[in-house]
Amino acid sequence: MVTPEARPFAKTGGLADVCGALPRALAALGHRVTIVLPKYRSVVTGGAAGTPADIPFGAHSYPVRFVEQRVSDGVTAVLVDAPALYDRDGLYGDSRGEYGDNAFRFAVLCRGALELARLRGARPSVIHAHDWQGALAPVYARTVLRDDPIIGGVRTVLTIHNLAFQGNFDPSELTWIGLGRDLLTPELLEFWGRGSALKGGVVFADKITTVSPTYATEILTPEYGFGFNGILARRAPDLVGILNGIDTEAWNPATDPYLPAHFDGESLDRKAVVKRALLASVDLPHDEAAMRRPVIGMVTRLTHQKGCDLVAGAADRLMGVDAAWVMLGSGDGWCEDLWRHLAARYPGRVAARIGFDEELAHLIEAGADMFLMPSWYEPCGLNQMYSQRYGTVPIVRATGGLNDTVVDVDESPDAATGFKFRDYTPDGVGWAVDRALGAFRNSQSWKAIQRNGMRRDFSWDVSAREYVKVYRGV
């Protein structure tokens, strides 16, 4: 697996969770997985010096060290140590924006991963690349290494976690990353006059996966395709959506170390202890009147993708309902300011915590009655799955993985796990919240919705078996 991040080594988002959990789930099924990722400044390797190697790029090469770390039975991580490229403040950029040499930084990762296999003399069964940062691995495998005895002919899989990020670069970079200018054509790497690492991966990979079935269909449309819809349409027979799993050990209401009380589907009444602790922790009223009022939680990046503009448009209506709000997140300055304003305007009903706090995130998931995710698009999403596991009913926009993982009351009353809305409008999100509040008033049917969600199996074992089908298929 070629990836820019993986837990426990480096994380900026859900990609790291996937590349941390999927290999372990595959190993539990009897497979052996090597994860290759950069050795960033934040990565601690216990002082191992690593094995030196020169990564060839045509007429020149780049020196690195491969630092091997055991992750678990059947899973090994190899960190590409190149301090000039990876020993920086951020993984992909800093306060001034993305690093200007990202194309070369991740070309070293991709070509380095293949060179590692060549140096070992061990032919992989499958090369699995993740997002644009790993997408040049299939390109190298099918071009400069197509006749190599180790890499040549090895099948490749590319997973797109978020199509909005495409790894576009100036064509002059091709010389430095060891690829010929003959690849800069509209059929191959060229994208609106630039090179695109992601497009290269889409064109050259044997199979393309993405992180939910609905997102796999959405990215074929102009609205969600980010200019790639036509490119992906040509590969539609080789495109499959596989839902991400979640870490069911870290997110388990029966054992969660961050909670003041534990519960399961048969002891839902104990959830009230966590609700009271949540309200107290964010300085909201937690008397009996407050406890009768539903708490709506959010743990989110404050961006357009996550529906921040939708919340802004519906703010008066949402904050006017008979509920308390607890929001944890950070992101765009204007959206952070919006939540600060709402907390100041409704001091007894709205709590906004800007930043990230692992304990508070778990308290919100476990202590809230409802969890709002009004995303414009959401390739998979994890919080709606966490929420259901904790008996916290999700209210989501019917997009991507949110659509695939939440069963609306109107879709199947007996199997319902939450509430969905389709129109990306203030009225749409307001309507969904109103429906949830109406259902909350009937405690018997509400508990049925909670228990339905808590019975869902979102473990990585399910997803890993789907990936094995893809690997065997290629």
N, C-alpha and C positions, 0 to 999 in steps of 0.2 A: 504494500500500500504506500503510495506516494502522496503525502499530505502536508500542508503548511502548518498544521497544528493538531495536537492530540493530547487529551488528558492522560496522565497528570503533568505532562511536560510544558505545554503552552496552550493558552486558550484565550480567544476573543469572543467566541460564540458557540452555536450548536454544532458546528463542524468538529470542534475538538471533542465534544461528547460522543459524536458518532465514531470518530476514529480512535477514541479510547475504549468504547464499549463493544463495537462490532467485532474487532479482532478477538476479544476475549470470548464473545459468544460463538464465533467461528471455531476457536480452539476447543471450546466445550463440545463441539460437534465432531472433533477429531482432526481438524485441519491445523496446519502450521502457518503462522502469519509473521511477516517482518514488516514493521512500520518504519518508513524512512521520512524524517522531517528535519528541519534546520535546528542547530543548537543556538538558540537565541540567548541573549544576555540573562534572561530569567531562568534558564534551564540549568538545574544543578545535576551534575553527573558524577559526583563523588571523586573528582580528581583524576579520572581515567584519561590517559594520554591519547588513546585512540590509535588507529592505523593510518599512516599517511598514504595519500593517493593523489594522482594528477588527473583532473577531469578534462578529457580532450574536447576541444571545440575547433575542429578543422586545423588551421595553421597554428593555433596556440592552445595552451592548456591552463587550468587553474588549480592551484594546490589546496587540498582540504585534508581533514582527518575524519575518519569514520569511528565514532564512539558508540560502542555497543552496550545496551542496557537490557537486562532481563525484565520483562513486565509481568509475566505469569507463565504458567505451563503452556507451552505452545505459542507464546507471543514474545517476540523480541523487537525492541526499538533500536534503530541505528540513527544517531544524530550526526548530521553533516556539519562539521566544525570548520567554519570559515569566518574568523572574527571580523575581518574587514566588511563582510556582507551582513552578518547576523548579530554582531555584538552592538546593538543599538537600543535606543529608548523604547521603540515600538516594534511590533512585528511587521507591519506593512507601511507605517508612516509615523509622523510625529505631529506636533502642533502646527507645523507649516504645511502639512498635507502628505500625500503619498510620496514615498522615496522615488527619486527619478530613475534609479537603476533597478527597479523591481523586476523588469523583464530578465535581466541578467541574474539577479539573486535567485529567482526561482527556476531559471534555466539550469543553474548549478545544482539545485535540488533534484530536478528531473533527470538530467544527464548523469548526475552523481548516483542516483538510485540504481540506474541501469549499469553503471560502471561497478557498483558494489556487487551486483549479481555476477558480472563478468570476472571480477577479481576472485570471487568465491568459487567460480566454476560451477555454480549451481543454477540450473535452468528452472525458473519459476513456472508454476502451472498457469498463473494468471498475473498480470500487472494491473492493479486497480488504482487509478488516479482520481484525486479529489479536487474539484473546482479548478479555476483557471491556473492556480499556482502549481497544480500537478499535471495540467493538461498537456504540457509539452512531452511528457513521457511517452504517450502513444505516438506522437509525431516522430521522435527520435527512433522509437522501436520500428516504425514502418519506413523510415527513410535511411538515415546514415547507418543504422544498425540492422537493416533488413536482412543482410547476409551473414550476420554474426552467428557463430555456432551456439551461443548461449541465449541471446535475445531474439535473434531472427525467428519469426514465426510464432513467438509467444503471443497469446491472445490478450487483448487489453480491454478494460472496462473503465469508463469515465462516469463519475457521479457529479451531477450539477446540484449543488446545495442552494445556490442563489444566482439566478441568471443575470441579475443586475450587475454583477461584477465579472468583467470579461477579459481582463489582462491585456488591454490594448497597448501597443508600443510603436515607436517610430521604426519604419522599415530599415533604417541604418543599423538597428540592433541585430539584424539577422547575421551579420558578419561575426559579431561578438558571441552570439549564442550557437554558432556553428551550423547554421542552416542556410541553404542556398537561396538566392533571390528568385530562383525558378518556382519556389513555393509561394511567392507573393502574387497569387492570382485569386480572382473572385471565387474559384472553385475550391481553393485550399485555405491559405492563411489570411488573405487580404480582406479587410473589413473597413469600408468607407475610407480607403486610402491609407490605412494603417495596418499593422500586423495585429492579429488577435490570437493569444495563446489558447483561449477557450474555443475559438472557432477551429483551430488546428486539432484540438482534442476531439471535438464533435465530428470532424471530417474523418480522422484517422482511427478512432477507437472502434473496436469491433461491436461493442454494445454500449449504450448510454443509459444510465439510470438517473432518476431524480427521486426526491425524498417523500413523495406521496403520489398516489394515482391521479388525484384531481390536478395537482400541479403539472403532471406529465401532459395532460390535455390542455391546460391553460397556456403553457409556454409555446404552444403551436398557434396561438392567436396574437394579433397585433397588440392587444391591450397589455398582455403579460410577457410578450416575447422579447422586448427590449432590442428589436431589430434582428433577432435570431430566429423568428418564427418560420421564415422561409427556409433557412438553413436546416433547422430541426425537422421541418416538414419532409425534407428529402430523406431524413434518417428515421422517420416515424416508425417503420417496421422494426427498428432496432432500439426503440425508446421504451423504457418501462418505468413505472412509478412504484417504488417500494417504501412503505411507510417507515420512518425512523422508530426505534424503540426508545424506552426510557430506562434509567437505572432504578430498578424496582427495590434495590436494597437501600440506596440513599434516600429514595422518596417512598417511604412506607410509614403510614400513620401509626402503625402498631409498635414501631421501634425507633422512630425519628428522635435523635438525641436533642434536637432543638426545641422540642415541644414540652410544655409543663405537664401534659397528660397524654396518654396514648389511647387509641380507639380503633375499632374496625367496623364493618358493616352491621355487626350485632350489638355494638356498644356506642351507637351514634350520639347518645345523650352526653357522652364525655367530651364531645366536640365543643360543647358550650364552655368548658373550662379553658380551652385554647382561645375561643372567641373573646372571652373576657380578658385574657392575658394579652391578646393582640390589641384590643382597644386601649388597655392601660399602657402598653408599650409605646403607643403613638400619641398619648395624652388626649384621647377622646373619652367622653363619658362612658362609663361601663356599669351604670346602675341597672336596675331591673327594666326600666323603660328603654334604655339603650340596648339591652340584650334582646328585647322583643323586636327591635328594628333590624332588618337585614343589613349585613355588611357586604359591600361590593369591593372586591380587591383587584388590584392590577400590579403586576411585576413586568416591566416593559422597558424597551428602548424608546425614548421619546423622539420619534421620527415620523415622517410622512408615511412610510411603509406600514408602521404599526397603528395608523389611524389617528395620529395626534390632531390632524386638521379636522377630522370628523368629531372628535371630542370637543374641540374648540367651537365648532358650529352648533353642537347640541348641548353646550355647557349649561345654559340656563335651564333647559328641560331636564337634563340628567341630575343636576344638583338640586332641583326642586322636588324630586321624588322623596318618599319617606324611607330613606336609607342612609347609612354612613358609608363613606368612601375612604379607602386606604390605598395610596399609590406609592410604589417604590420604583424609581427609575432615573435615568439620565439620558441626555442626548442633545437635541437642538436647543439652543438658548431660548428661543421664543416659546418653546413648549415647556421648558422648565419654568419660565416666568409665568406661563398660563397656570400651571399647577400651584405655584406659590401664591398667585392671586386668588385662586379658588379656595385654598386653605385659609387665607386671610379673610376672605369674604364670608366663608361658612366655617368659623372656627370650631363649632361643636359637632360638625358633621363631616368635615373633610380633613384628612391628614395626608400631607405630601412629603415624602422623604426623597430628596435628590441624591443620587449616588447608588451604591449597591451594598447590601448587607445580607450575608447568607442566612443568618438566623432570622431576620425579619422576613426574608423571602419565604422561608419554611413556615413561619407563623401566619403569613398572609394566606398561603396555600391551604393551611390546615384550619385556620380560624375564621376565614371569610365564609359567608354563605353562598356567594356567587363570585365569579371571576370573569371580568370583561376583557375580550380580545377583539377589538373592532378593526382588524387589519385590512389595509387596501389589498395586499397580497401576502400570503404566508406559505412558503414552500412546504413546510411541515408543521412547525410549532411544537413546543414541548409542554408549555404551561397548561394547555387545555387537558393534556393527559395527566400531568401531575394533579390538577384540580380534581378530575374525576376519581383518581385514586384516593383522594382525601375527602371525598363526599362534598366537595365544593362545586356547585353547579356552574358550568361554563356558559357564557353568553358570547357568541362568536359570529363573525361574518362568515358566510358560507363560501370560503375560498381555500384552495390548496388543502393542506393537511387538516385544517380546522373543519372543513366540510367532511373529510373522510373519517374523522375520529369522534365527532359529536353527533348524536342521534336526536333530532328535534322531536318535541312532543307531537307535532302534527304529522311527522313521518311515521312514527311508530309509538303510539301512546304507552304500550306495555313495555317497550324497550328503551324509552326516552332517557337520555342522559344530560340534556341541556337545551339551549335555545339558540336558533340561528336566524340571521337576517341576510338578505341578498343585496338589496339596494345600498350602495355606498353613499348614503345621505343621512343628515341629522334625523330625519323622520324614521329612517330604517333602524338606526341604533336605538332611538327612543322607543320605538314600537317593541323591539326585542326586550329591552329592560322592563317595560311595562308588563309584558307577558310573564316574565320571570317573577316580578313582584306579585302579580296576581296568583301565580302558582304557589308562591311561598306561603300564602295565607292558609292553604290547606295542608296542614302538617303531615297528614297521612300520605297523600299523593307526593308531597315533596320528599319524604323519606324514601319512597319507592324510586324516585328519580336519582337520589343520592346513591342508593344501594345498587341500582343498575350500573352507574358509573364505576363504583368501587369493584364490581365484578369483572370489568373489562380487562383483558390481558394485553397490555402494551409492552411486554417484556421484549428484550432484544433477541430472545430465542426465536420468536416468530419471524422477525425481520431477517435474522441470519439465515434461516432456512430458505427464504426467498432469494437472498444473494447467492447461496449455494446453487440454486437452480440456474441463475444467470451464469455463474462460472462454468457449470457443467454444459450449459447451452452453447457457450463459445468454444 
